[in-house]
Structure formats: structure tokens, C-alpha cells
Amino acid sequence: RWFRLAAEQGDARRSVIWAIATTLGRACRRTTRLQPATTSSQHARYAGAQCSLGRCFAEGRGRPQDDDEAARLYRQAADQGDTGGQRLLANCYLEGKGVPRDDN
């Protein structure tokens, strides 16, 4: 409830959290599509949101499955020093999902 209220008042970080929670059906009614906040530039500054959104794309939650977009979002998080983004991006390289496979 509080994230939704903050999102309605323009809080970008909580707007992204609310949109992802709604998409995944966590603590709220689940929707079948990503909410608009997750497709805007609002998530661009939040590495945690980028990782969560990347997982939505990687797993096809709320959007068609898209390994390229997932890898792009993981890279953005990794470039900000986020260890979760670095780990997820490394897995993309190991599996060749969204990026060329690299076993090194």
C-alpha cells in the first residue's frame, strides 16, 4: 500500500518497486503486464530495480521473455557496481543468454 501511495505521488524509486511487485504478484494483486513505471527511465538510477526488471525479462514475467533486454539491464546495474547485477551478467555470459557465450 505504501509503495503504491508513494508511486502515485511521483517517487521514482518506489514507483519502480510497486510496478515490479504488482507484476510479480507480491503483496498485491498480480497483473499480467509490467506496469508503465518499469518501462520508463525511472528505473535507470536504481541498480536493484534494474536487476529485478532484468529478471522479469529473463523469466518472461509481465513481458515476453527477452534475454537481450535482461542482459542490458544487468549490465546497467553492474556498471553501477551492483554485485547482484555483476553476478547475473556473468551468468548471461556463461550461458550465452543475451550476450555471446564466454566460458572464461
LOSETI-349595 format. One record per residue (C-alpha): y, x, z; residue number from 1; residue in one letter. Coordinates in nm, 3 decimals. Layout:
// residues N
> Y|X|Z|NUM|a $
...
// end
This chain:
// residues 104
> 0.000|0.000|0.000|1|r $
> 0.250|0.271|0.096|2|w $
> 0.189|0.474|-0.219|3|f $
> 0.244|0.160|-0.427|4|r $
> 0.571|0.088|-0.249|5|l $
> 0.689|0.447|-0.291|6|a $
> 0.591|0.436|-0.659|7|a $
> 0.791|0.118|-0.709|8|e $
> 1.093|0.298|-0.564|9|q $
> 1.062|0.585|-0.812|10|g $
> 0.883|0.851|-0.604|11|d $
> 0.718|1.051|-0.883|12|a $
> 0.450|1.223|-0.674|13|r $
> 0.334|0.906|-0.504|14|r $
> 0.358|0.717|-0.830|15|s $
> 0.101|0.951|-0.981|16|v $
> -0.121|0.929|-0.672|17|i $
> -0.102|0.548|-0.682|18|w $
> -0.182|0.537|-1.054|19|a $
> -0.485|0.763|-1.015|20|i $
> -0.607|0.576|-0.705|21|a $
> -0.580|0.249|-0.894|22|t $
> -0.765|0.395|-1.189|23|t $
> -1.047|0.522|-0.968|24|l $
> -1.056|0.211|-0.750|25|g $
> -0.979|0.396|-0.428|26|r $
> -0.818|0.183|-0.156|27|a $
> -0.701|-0.068|-0.412|28|c $
> -0.825|-0.295|-0.688|29|r $
> -0.963|-0.086|-0.972|30|r $
> -0.818|-0.114|-1.320|31|t $
> -0.987|-0.010|-1.641|32|t $
> -0.696|0.191|-1.782|33|r $
> -0.483|0.471|-1.646|34|l $
> -0.157|0.341|-1.514|35|q $
> 0.161|0.432|-1.706|36|p $
> 0.274|0.689|-1.448|37|a $
> -0.023|0.908|-1.528|38|t $
> 0.064|0.927|-1.895|39|t $
> 0.428|1.021|-1.837|40|s $
> 0.577|1.356|-1.750|41|s $
> 0.592|1.260|-1.381|42|q $
> 0.268|1.441|-1.308|43|h $
> 0.391|1.765|-1.468|44|a $
> 0.509|1.925|-1.142|45|r $
> 0.211|1.837|-0.925|46|y $
> -0.091|2.060|-0.966|47|a $
> -0.310|1.830|-0.756|48|g $
> -0.219|1.535|-0.976|49|a $
> -0.290|1.740|-1.287|50|q $
> -0.638|1.822|-1.159|51|c $
> -0.706|1.460|-1.069|52|s $
> -0.579|1.337|-1.402|53|l $
> -0.778|1.605|-1.581|54|g $
> -1.092|1.479|-1.409|55|r $
> -1.012|1.127|-1.525|56|c $
> -1.007|1.256|-1.884|57|f $
> -1.313|1.477|-1.835|58|a $
> -1.516|1.189|-1.693|59|e $
> -1.371|0.914|-1.912|60|g $
> -1.224|0.721|-1.620|61|r $
> -0.943|0.492|-1.726|62|g $
> -0.921|0.661|-2.064|63|r $
> -1.162|0.763|-2.336|64|p $
> -1.333|1.089|-2.241|65|q $
> -1.129|1.384|-2.373|66|d $
> -1.233|1.741|-2.288|67|d $
> -0.932|1.891|-2.469|68|d $
> -0.683|1.696|-2.258|69|e $
> -0.877|1.770|-1.941|70|a $
> -0.869|2.145|-2.013|71|a $
> -0.496|2.128|-2.093|72|r $
> -0.423|1.962|-1.759|73|l $
> -0.645|2.206|-1.568|74|y $
> -0.458|2.493|-1.736|75|r $
> -0.122|2.350|-1.627|76|q $
> -0.246|2.333|-1.269|77|a $
> -0.400|2.681|-1.290|78|a $
> -0.075|2.822|-1.426|79|d $
> 0.096|2.696|-1.111|80|q $
> -0.153|2.894|-0.902|81|g $
> -0.366|2.596|-0.805|82|d $
> -0.716|2.722|-0.718|83|t $
> -0.874|2.386|-0.799|84|g $
> -0.721|2.397|-1.146|85|g $
> -0.839|2.756|-1.190|86|q $
> -1.194|2.662|-1.092|87|r $
> -1.203|2.354|-1.317|88|l $
> -1.061|2.552|-1.610|89|l $
> -1.320|2.827|-1.554|90|a $
> -1.592|2.561|-1.571|91|n $
> -1.447|2.439|-1.900|92|c $
> -1.479|2.792|-2.041|93|y $
> -1.834|2.832|-1.907|94|l $
> -1.940|2.502|-2.064|95|e $
> -1.722|2.522|-2.376|96|g $
> -1.557|2.189|-2.300|97|k $
> -1.206|2.158|-2.442|98|g $
> -1.184|2.534|-2.493|99|v $
> -1.402|2.792|-2.670|100|p $
> -1.708|2.884|-2.465|101|r $
> -1.673|3.215|-2.278|102|d $
> -1.962|3.341|-2.067|103|d $
> -1.770|3.642|-1.935|104|n $
// end
